[in-house]
Amino acid sequence: MEILISLIKILVVMLVLLTCVAYLVLVERRVSAFIQNRIGPNRVGYKGLLQPVADVLKLFIKEDIVPKLANKPLHRLAPIIAIVVSLSTIAVVPFGDKINLFGYEIKLQIASVNIGILYVLALTGLGVYGIAIAGWASNNKYSLLGGLRSCAQIISYELSMGISIIGVILVTSTLQLDKIVEFQHGWRWLILLQPIGFITFFVAIFAETNRLPFDLPEAEPELVGGYHTEYTGLKFGLFFLAEYANMITGSAIVVTLYLGGWQFPYLQSSGLPEFWTSIIQVGTFAAKVGAVLLFMVIIRWTVPRFRYDQLMDLGWKFMLPLSIANVIVTAFIIYLFE
């Protein structure tokens, strides 16, 4: 029965995640239109709500063009790696405590593992392989440059990301994501205890997801389309899907580590039935993730793209020393008070 419950949780989470990815694209297009004083997509369905369906259908029927001299097996493999890694990260993110259904107590998390943070860091590191392989296998200099940029960028910012998480581990004494959320009961959110760690981690999430102002691997004025220049149809759609799935999982991890996760202050002591408490927890988590995603969308259409030397200087000369200093100060304060 546990295997069946796990399979149902996987199906439900994947369905919700893929639906959110489709409509996140619509949200981004509408927000960008608002910021630029345009109308945006509003023709397909009521207020343009069926536009994502039309976009998916269009990608399915577009011709799949592969360069003659490309490495065809790796060219096909790259988008699969990108999408599998981006969808797998959500497995350890808790989106609620637990819920009782049909006599079974179901934990609102696909997998509760005691090294959840290490799992997240491992998968974010693997994500670069899809982009790097796509750039090399396309046999295109612009694509290769985009893949190399992505490797350098992710290596640079993953260091800051990992070190900033050490502050969270020192404060909570656990690597388990659901235990970190439980630690933030009430208003003890880690953004208040680790503000520097939150800033460095959040900036690193922008770099890891290749979002403006860090989208140098696909900078269209310089590299045509970067690593996915030679991709069309469904393969291009998989890269597109992976980017927005990474945004959602990255936002979910930010909420889990620093913004209290599914915690709603004083909800546990409110006396509500357990079922409605669980529903409010899931809604709280979704609202927090939605707020972070909206912020990421607004940043894309507000802040200009960095030059590559500025990007590397920020990662190595500012964020890395800042994250190391944050860990040292956190460890010193914990040593003094405990």
Summary of the structure (lengths in Angstrom):
residues: 338
radius of gyration: 20.7
end to end distance: 43.7
largest distance: 66.0
contacts: 1124
relative contact order: 0.14
helix: 71%
strand: 2%
